[in-house]
Amino acid sequence: MNKSTFKGTIISIQPRIRLTRSFDEASHTYLGYAITLKGELVNTKSTFSIGIEKAAQAKHEFKVNDVISEACVPVPDPDMEPAEFHKVSKLKLLSKGTTGSTSSPWELVPPALEVYRQRGHRRLAARTYDTKCISCMWGARMPVEIIIDNWNPRGKKKYRFETFCYGPLNCKLYKAGPKRKVEVRNKMVYIEEDWVDEMAVEHRDPEECSW
């Protein structure tokens, strides 16, 4: 497949995670980092997103306002990826940008994926994510694969996107939004109650000021 060249300024870098749901069970696949850029894609001005591997981020320590470039290809299945492009080659850091916001929304070098896994997340209202949290390193927009029949994981599946927050529990921008519903077999619906989020982050200090 021919690769598309790009050059742009990072306006968001967040964990690149895929979520799989089956009734009341959920599992995560940690793919790397999703970067949103404003710049040029194949010599055309555009805002677009790329997915990079964990090792690439560890090497370059990208953050908001950095300028990067080189080549990528479209993801094969947009339902399974938070980014539009992946398999980035010859990735270059052209210039380091100014330090972004050091409070909500946090625009620093994001931590290792293991830190996200250890912290756990809470659901985040989609509108809040879109208007206030896109540039925050603690936000995440995950592609979700829903297995309708947990007794037949190879059977019918549905796909959607969900937004989450890994940030401090006292973030002034945070809004949970409606409870998540998961369709299961026989037209039943599982509702993910608030206690699921509470249990995922109960080990954290409610008054943490940063990470």
Beta strands, then each sheet from edge to edge (+ up, - down):
strand 1: 4-22
strand 2: 25-41
strand 3: 44-52
strand 4: 67-74
strand 5: 85-95
strand 6: 122-123
strand 7: 139-147
strand 8: 157-165
strand 9: 180-183
strand 10: 189-192
sheet 1: 3+ 2- 1+ 4- 5+
sheet 2: 3+ 2- 1+ 7+ 8- 6+
sheet 3: 9+ 10-
end
